[in-house]
Amino acid sequence: MKSINDYKPGDIILVRNNGLLPKGIKLFMNIYRKKKDVSKTELYNHVVVVVNLWGKMWIADSAEKGVQVNESLEKYVTRENCLHLTWKTPLTEEEQELFSKTAINYSLNPTRYDFINFYDQIRYILTGKWKGKTGDKSKKRLYCSEFAAVCMDVVRNSFKGVTWDKNPIDIQLCEDLIEL
């Protein structure tokens, strides 16, 4: 069983919830998985990242109130409906600090949740064409997997600057990550 001591800044946790919105997200993740020809895998609807704040491990995520940091890592450690990911090549202390600073800075600046991007994601999944915001304009409002992708890209350039169209499957399949 995992303990809170197993986590390091920069670790990623994919979450599988029930409810109307999570079920809708997983429906489109299933379509996306089939279009990408990804073998059967669990579907997740939310992404949180682990950060170090004042020497303690916290989680940061983007949800309805925007990017926030809160002290609830413990509740994710023991949940069965989570996939815990870490870096294949562990982050250096400097990279861990950069990852944490990046995530925390997004929580300190008014970064609202990107509800509109749900439509952009659906259109992208169905058509294969991205019509939403890109580049720096896309970073003013973030949804959870886009937020994780931005943090990952700042530290290791995991998505080569293209973070605006990322969803939980993209995070799960990132070659830089392995299961914790």
VOBA-1610 file (N, C-alpha, C; in pm, whole numbers, padded with zeros to 5 digits, always signed):
BEGIN
Met+00083-00118+00000Met+00000+00000+00000Met+00088+00125+00000Lys+00049+00225-00081Lys+00126+00349-00089Lys+00107+00431+00038Ser+00211+00507+00070Ser+00201+00600+00182Ser+00234+00738+00130Ile+00203+00837+00207Ile+00230+00975+00166Ile+00379+00998+00143Asn+00463+00918+00207Asn+00609+00932+00191Asn+00657+00883+00055Asp+00573+00811-00020Asp+00610+00762-00153Asp+00603+00873-00259Tyr+00540+00985-00227Tyr+00514+01089-00326Tyr+00621+01197-00323Lys+00645+01250-00442Lys+00741+01357-00459Lys+00675+01467-00542Pro+00722+01591-00529Pro+00669+01697-00613Pro+00683+01660-00760Gly+00578+01682-00834Gly+00578+01649-00976Gly+00506+01520-01006Asp+00475+01440-00904Asp+00397+01319-00929Asp+00256+01358-00972Ile+00194+01271-01047Ile+00063+01296-01106Ile-00034+01189-01056Ile-00157+01229-01027Ile-00259+01133-00986Ile-00379+01152-01078Leu-00416+01044-01147Leu-00536+01044-01229Leu-00650+00987-01144Val-00766+01048-01153Val-00878+01013-01065Val-00999+00972-01149Arg-01067+00869-01101Arg-01190+00820-01164Arg-01304+00845-01066Asn-01394+00936-01102Asn-01509+00968-01018Asn-01638+00925-01087Asn-01745+00921-01010Asn-01878+00898-01064Asn-01954+01029-01057Gly-02059+01038-01128Gly-02137+01160-01136Gly-02160+01192-01282Leu-02249+01284-01308Leu-02287+01314-01446Leu-02170+01369-01528Leu-02102+01471-01478Leu-01989+01529-01552Leu-01875+01429-01571Pro-01831+01359-01463Pro-01726+01258-01484Pro-01764+01150-01583Lys-01890+01108-01582Lys-01934+01006-01678Lys-01928+01060-01820Gly-01965+01187-01838Gly-01956+01249-01971Gly-01812+01258-02018Ile-01723+01296-01929Ile-01580+01304-01964Ile-01529+01167-02004Lys-01564+01065-01925Lys-01516+00929-01956Lys-01576+00876-02085Leu-01698+00917-02119Leu-01759+00878-02247Leu-01671+00927-02362Phe-01631+01054-02356Phe-01547+01107-02464Phe-01404+01055-02456Met-01355+01022-02337Met-01223+00959-02325Met-01225+00822-02392Asn-01338+00752-02384Asn-01350+00622-02450Asn-01345+00638-02602Ile-01412+00740-02654Ile-01408+00767-02798Ile-01265+00803-02839Tyr-01201+00889-02761Tyr-01064+00931-02788Tyr-00970+00810-02787Arg-00987+00724-02688Arg-00903+00604-02677Arg-00916+00518-02803Lys-01038+00500-02850Lys-01060+00418-02971Lys-00999+00484-03094Lys-01014+00616-03106Lys-00955+00686-03221Lys-00803+00681-03219Lys-00744+00684-03101Lys-00599+00676-03087Lys-00549+00532-03094Asp-00641+00438-03103Asp-00611+00295-03106Asp-00529+00253-02984Val-00575+00300-02869Val-00511+00266-02741Val-00583+00144-02685Ser-00505+00047-02642Ser-00566-00074-02587Ser-00654-00040-02468Lys-00739-00132-02433Lys-00831-00112-02321Lys-00755-00068-02198Thr-00796+00043-02142Thr-00733+00098-02023Thr-00841+00163-01939Glu-00815+00176-01813Glu-00910+00245-01726Glu-00925+00389-01775Leu-01044+00443-01759Leu-01069+00580-01799Leu-01074+00669-01675Tyr-01007+00780-01682Tyr-01002+00874-01571Tyr-01058+01008-01617Asn-01116+01081-01524Asn-01180+01207-01560Asn-01117+01329-01493His-01021+01309-01405His-00962+01423-01335His-00814+01398-01312Val-00736+01506-01308Val-00592+01497-01289Val-00552+01596-01180Val-00472+01548-01084Val-00414+01636-00981Val-00263+01615-00983Val-00191+01718-00937Val-00045+01709-00932Val-00001+01728-00787Val+00113+01669-00754Val+00169+01679-00620Val+00271+01792-00618Val+00260+01879-00518Val+00353+01991-00505Val+00407+01997-00362Asn+00521+02061-00348Asn+00581+02083-00216Asn+00556+02229-00179Leu+00485+02248-00069Leu+00459+02382-00019Leu+00494+02383+00128Trp+00593+02465+00166Trp+00640+02477+00303Trp+00687+02343+00358Gly+00751+02261+00273Gly+00806+02134+00317Gly+00704+02023+00334Lys+00583+02043+00286Lys+00478+01943+00298Lys+00420+01914+00160Met+00382+01788+00136Met+00324+01749+00008Met+00175+01784+00005Trp+00137+01861-00095Trp-00001+01903-00117Trp-00040+01861-00258Ile-00166+01876-00290Ile-00207+01856-00429Ile-00253+01989-00486Ala-00235+02002-00616Ala-00284+02119-00690Ala-00365+02065-00807Asp-00474+02130-00835Asp-00555+02091-00950Asp-00635+02210-01000Ser-00697+02191-01112Ser-00785+02292-01167Ser-00925+02231-01171Ala-01015+02296-01101Ala-01154+02252-01098Ala-01243+02375-01110Glu-01369+02363-01070Glu-01465+02471-01095Glu-01422+02607-01040Lys-01341+02613-00937Lys-01295+02741-00882Lys-01160+02783-00939Gly-01111+02713-01038Gly-00982+02745-01097Gly-00871+02664-01033Val-00747+02704-01057Val-00633+02631-01002Val-00623+02661-00853Gln-00615+02552-00775Gln-00604+02565-00630Gln-00507+02463-00575Val-00445+02498-00464Val-00359+02406-00390Val-00432+02377-00261Asn-00441+02248-00225Asn-00504+02216-00097Asn-00438+02096-00033Glu-00461+02081+00093Glu-00392+01981+00174Glu-00470+01851+00178Ser-00491+01790+00064Ser-00570+01667+00062Ser-00498+01552-00007Leu-00365+01555-00011Leu-00292+01443-00071Leu-00329+01313-00003Glu-00347+01317+00128Glu-00378+01195+00204Glu-00501+01124+00147Lys-00602+01198+00106Lys-00724+01133+00057Lys-00702+01064-00078Tyr-00601+01106-00152Tyr-00572+01042-00280Tyr-00481+00921-00266Val-00403+00916-00160Val-00306+00809-00142Val-00374+00673-00131Thr-00484+00667-00060Thr-00549+00539-00032Thr-00668+00510-00122Arg-00705+00601-00208Arg-00822+00578-00294Arg-00791+00472-00398Glu-00887+00384-00417Glu-00869+00277-00516Glu-00897+00325-00658Asn-00967+00435-00673Asn-01005+00482-00805Asn-00906+00583-00863Cys-00780+00567-00826Cys-00674+00658-00873Cys-00561+00579-00938Leu-00496+00643-01032Leu-00373+00591-01092Leu-00263+00687-01053His-00162+00637-00986His-00053+00718-00934His+00066+00707-01029Leu+00111+00821-01081Leu+00220+00823-01177Leu+00336+00905-01124Thr+00456+00863-01162Thr+00577+00937-01128Thr+00664+00939-01254Trp+00777+01004-01247Trp+00864+01023-01363Trp+00956+00902-01381Lys+00969+00854-01506Lys+01063+00745-01536Lys+01203+00782-01490Thr+01246+00899-01530Thr+01372+00954-01481Thr+01333+01053-01373Pro+01361+01020-01248Pro+01315+01106-01138Pro+01355+01252-01158Leu+01265+01341-01116Leu+01296+01483-01122Leu+01408+01517-01024Thr+01495+01605-01066Thr+01598+01653-00975Thr+01530+01743-00871Glu+01603+01778-00767Glu+01546+01870-00666Glu+01509+02003-00729Glu+01590+02050-00823Glu+01560+02176-00891Glu+01434+02163-00975Glu+01416+02051-01043Glu+01295+02030-01124Glu+01172+02016-01035Gln+01186+01948-00921Gln+01074+01937-00828Gln+01032+02076-00779Glu+01131+02159-00749Glu+01103+02294-00703Glu+01036+02377-00813Leu+01085+02365-00936Leu+01026+02436-01049Leu+00882+02389-01073Phe+00859+02258-01067Phe+00724+02204-01086Phe+00631+02264-00981Ser+00672+02260-00853Ser+00590+02313-00745Ser+00565+02462-00762Lys+00668+02537-00794Lys+00653+02682-00812Lys+00557+02714-00926Thr+00569+02640-01034Thr+00481+02662-01149Thr+00336+02640-01108Ala+00308+02527-01044Ala+00171+02496-01003Ala+00118+02598-00903Ile+00199+02631-00806Ile+00156+02725-00701Ile+00133+02864-00760Asn+00219+02907-00853Asn+00200+03037-00916Asn+00066+03046-00989Tyr+00025+02937-01053Tyr-00106+02936-01119Tyr-00218+02950-01017Ser-00198+02898-00897Ser-00302+02911-00795Ser-00305+03052-00735Leu-00193+03121-00737Leu-00186+03256-00680Leu-00238+03363-00777Asn-00228+03337-00905Asn-00280+03428-01006Asn-00422+03385-01041Pro-00507+03478-01075Pro-00645+03439-01108Pro-00650+03354-01235Thr-00637+03224-01220Thr-00646+03131-01332Thr-00776+03053-01317Arg-00873+03090-01395Arg-01004+03028-01383Arg-01010+02896-01456Tyr-01113+02819-01425Tyr-01133+02691-01490Tyr-01182+02714-01632Asp-01141+02630-01723Asp-01176+02647-01864Asp-01295+02558-01901Phe-01415+02603-01866Phe-01535+02526-01898Phe-01556+02517-02050Ile-01524+02623-02122Ile-01544+02625-02267Ile-01461+02517-02335Asn-01348+02485-02275Asn-01261+02386-02337Asn-01323+02247-02341Phe-01426+02222-02260Phe-01499+02095-02273Phe-01553+02081-02415Tyr-01610+02189-02467Tyr-01662+02186-02603Tyr-01550+02173-02704Asp-01440+02245-02678Asp-01324+02233-02767Asp-01271+02090-02770Gln-01266+02027-02652Gln-01218+01888-02643Gln-01312+01793-02718Ile-01441+01809-02700Ile-01539+01723-02768Ile-01523+01737-02919Arg-01515+01860-02966Arg-01499+01885-03110Arg-01368+01823-03160Tyr-01261+01838-03081Tyr-01130+01782-03117Tyr-01136+01629-03124Ile-01199+01569-03025Ile-01210+01423-03022Ile-01291+01372-03141Leu-01397+01442-03175Leu-01484+01397-03285Leu-01427+01428-03423Thr-01356+01541-03437Thr-01309+01583-03570Thr-01159+01568-03591Gly-01083+01563-03481Gly-00938+01558-03493Gly-00876+01694-03518Lys-00957+01802-03514Lys-00907+01937-03539Lys-00928+02023-03415Trp-00822+02091-03372Trp-00830+02178-03255Trp-00874+02317-03300Lys-00980+02371-03239Lys-01029+02504-03274Lys-01030+02598-03154Gly-00980+02551-03040Gly-00977+02634-02920Gly-00853+02722-02916Lys-00834+02787-02803Lys-00719+02875-02784Lys-00591+02793-02780Thr-00482+02856-02821Thr-00351+02792-02822Thr-00249+02887-02760Gly-00129+02835-02740Gly-00019+02919-02690Gly-00049+02980-02554Asp+00005+03099-02531Asp-00013+03165-02402Asp-00158+03200-02373Lys-00238+03226-02477Lys-00380+03257-02456Lys-00452+03140-02389Ser-00408+03020-02417Ser-00474+02902-02359Ser-00443+02885-02211Lys-00342+02954-02160Lys-00300+02936-02021Lys-00370+03032-01924Lys-00462+03113-01973Lys-00536+03204-01884Lys-00651+03133-01815Arg-00700+03028-01877Arg-00803+02941-01820Arg-00757+02798-01845Leu-00756+02718-01742Leu-00704+02581-01755Leu-00802+02480-01699Tyr-00814+02367-01767Tyr-00884+02253-01708Tyr-00777+02159-01654Cys-00818+02057-01580Cys-00723+01980-01497Cys-00608+01916-01573Ser-00634+01848-01682Ser-00525+01781-01753Ser-00439+01881-01829Glu-00497+01990-01872Glu-00419+02096-01936Glu-00324+02160-01834Phe-00373+02181-01713Phe-00290+02234-01605Phe-00172+02140-01576Ala-00199+02010-01566Ala-00091+01913-01542Ala+00009+01916-01658Ala-00041+01923-01781Ala+00046+01925-01899Ala+00135+02049-01899Val+00080+02163-01860Val+00159+02286-01854Val+00273+02270-01753Cys+00241+02218-01634Cys+00345+02198-01532Cys+00451+02100-01580Met+00409+01991-01644Met+00502+01892-01696Met+00590+01951-01806Asp+00530+02035-01889Asp+00604+02094-02000Asp+00708+02195-01951Val+00676+02269-01848Val+00772+02366-01794Val+00896+02293-01744Val+00878+02177-01682Val+00989+02105-01620Val+01065+02018-01720Arg+00994+01944-01804Arg+01061+01849-01893Arg+01023+01859-02040Asn+00946+01961-02077Asn+00904+01975-02216Asn+00834+01849-02268Ser+00754+01789-02181Ser+00689+01661-02212Ser+00596+01668-02333Phe+00536+01784-02359Phe+00440+01795-02467Phe+00484+01895-02574Lys+00612+01929-02571Lys+00674+02016-02674Lys+00595+02146-02695Gly+00543+02201-02585Gly+00472+02329-02593Gly+00326+02320-02629Val+00279+02203-02668Val+00138+02186-02705Val+00064+02125-02586Thr+00013+02211-02499Thr-00052+02166-02376Thr-00203+02187-02376Trp-00253+02269-02465Trp-00393+02312-02463Trp-00493+02203-02500Asp-00452+02098-02566Asp-00547+01996-02609Asp-00532+01864-02532Lys-00464+01867-02421Lys-00435+01743-02347Lys-00553+01704-02257Asn-00574+01574-02248Asn-00680+01518-02165Asn-00620+01409-02077Pro-00697+01350-01987Pro-00639+01249-01896Pro-00567+01134-01966Ile-00615+01092-02082Ile-00547+00982-02153Ile-00409+01027-02200Asp-00399+01151-02247Asp-00268+01202-02291Asp-00169+01205-02175Ile-00216+01243-02057Ile-00129+01244-01940Ile-00089+01100-01906Gln-00187+01010-01904Gln-00161+00870-01871Gln-00061+00806-01967Leu-00068+00841-02093Leu+00018+00780-02194Leu+00151+00853-02216Cys+00172+00961-02144Cys+00297+01036-02160Cys+00416+00944-02135Glu+00507+00941-02228Glu+00623+00852-02219Glu+00718+00884-02104Asp+00706+01004-02048Asp+00792+01044-01938Asp+00749+00985-01804Leu+00628+00931-01798Leu+00570+00886-01670Leu+00558+00735-01663Ile+00564+00683-01540Ile+00539+00542-01511Ile+00450+00535-01388Glu+00393+00417-01367Glu+00309+00400-01249Glu+00394+00397-01123Leu+00348+00467-01021Leu+00419+00475-00894Leu+00404+00344-00818
//
